[in-house]
Amino acid sequence: MRKALLLTLLLAFVSALCLPDRASADAIVSVQSPGPVDAGNTFQVNVNISGAANVYGFQFDLGYDPTLVQAIGVSEGGFLPSGGGTTFFVPGTIDNGLGSFYSNGDVLIGNIPGVDGMGTLLQFDFKAIAAGTSALTLTNIFLLDPNFNLLNESSVDGSVTVNRVISTPESSVLVFLASAFMLFLLSRQVRRIA
């Protein structure tokens, strides 16, 4: 009986050593791809985090194809504010020539713990300008703990498909074409009678 108890405790100890440590697991930073959008419309792209442990601040860049979409602005997501503290949000810089929204960041202020879990880091606003599919790529990602040590992370890029808008004639044009066609038919009838 005693041997079985010792063997069980030993197996439990070895199993505990083999389990992955939650603190060393990578947080995943990902682009939430929007559905297809029509050229001329605006749309939003969320950059989310999951599996976060003790995140106190972050910074990253978001790249896109400037011939298909143009960046308009960025707003703070709810992830860091969910930790209950004050934040310092840095909206970054838009370069629609190169297709980069760079140096976007957010950090907690004060002696408080980092945030765990999942949520939206930032929300980006874009305008679709031409048909095609633009990659939405994350680069220069830094996640920091309260001591400003780098945390492990991995990333998942996204994309957006812009549909070409097929213009339809305005109703006044349709009325004009219908009237012209009716006059044509009427003139043929008049010629037949005469």
C-alpha positions, 0 to 999 in steps of 0.5 A, spaced: 500 500 500 505 504 501 509 503 495 502 504 491 502 511 494 509 513 493 508 511 486 502 515 485 505 521 488 512 520 484 507 520 478 503 526 480 510 530 481 513 527 474 506 529 470 506 536 474 514 537 471 512 535 464 506 540 464 507 546 460 508 553 464 502 558 463 507 563 464 512 561 458 506 560 453 506 564 447 500 569 447 497 570 440 496 577 437 492 576 431 488 580 425 481 579 425 479 579 418 473 583 416 468 580 411 469 582 403 467 590 403 465 594 397 470 599 394 468 606 396 466 603 403 469 604 410 471 598 414 474 596 421 480 591 423 481 589 430 487 586 432 486 581 438 490 577 443 489 571 446 493 567 451 495 573 454 499 573 461 501 579 465 501 584 459 502 591 461 504 594 454 504 592 447 507 595 440 506 593 433 505 595 426 500 593 421 502 593 414 497 593 408 496 594 400 495 602 399 493 601 392 487 597 395 486 600 402 487 606 405 488 607 413 484 612 416 485 612 424 486 607 430 482 607 437 484 603 443 481 596 444 478 594 451 484 589 453 489 593 457 483 598 460 480 591 462 485 591 467 482 596 471 488 601 471 489 608 467 492 607 460 497 611 455 495 610 448 499 611 442 495 612 436 501 611 431 503 614 424 499 612 418 503 612 411 498 611 406 504 611 401 508 605 404 502 601 406 504 602 414 500 604 420 506 604 425 508 605 432 501 603 435 502 602 442 498 602 449 501 601 456 498 601 463 500 606 468 502 605 475 504 599 480 499 594 477 499 587 475 499 586 467 492 583 464 491 576 462 486 573 457 484 575 451 481 581 448 482 587 442 488 591 443 487 596 437 481 597 432 483 600 425 479 604 420 480 603 413 477 605 406 477 600 401 479 604 394 480 598 389 478 591 388 483 586 390 485 582 396 490 586 401 494 582 406 494 585 413 500 583 416 503 584 423 510 586 424 515 589 430 510 586 435 513 587 443 509 585 449 511 587 455 510 585 463 510 590 468 517 590 469 518 591 461 521 585 460 519 582 453 513 576 453 513 571 448 508 572 442 506 569 436 502 572 430 497 571 425 496 575 419 489 577 416 487 580 409 481 583 406 478 582 400 475 589 396 469 588 391 469 592 385 462 596 385 458 595 379 455 602 378 447 602 376 444 607 372 441 612 376 433 612 375 433 618 371 437 615 366 433 609 366 426 613 365 430 616 359 432 610 356 425 607 357 421 613 354 426 613 348 424 606 347 417 607 347 417 613 342 421 608 337 416 603 338 410 608 337 414 611 331 414 604 328 407 603 329 405 610 326 409 608 320 405 602 319 398 605 319 400 611 314 
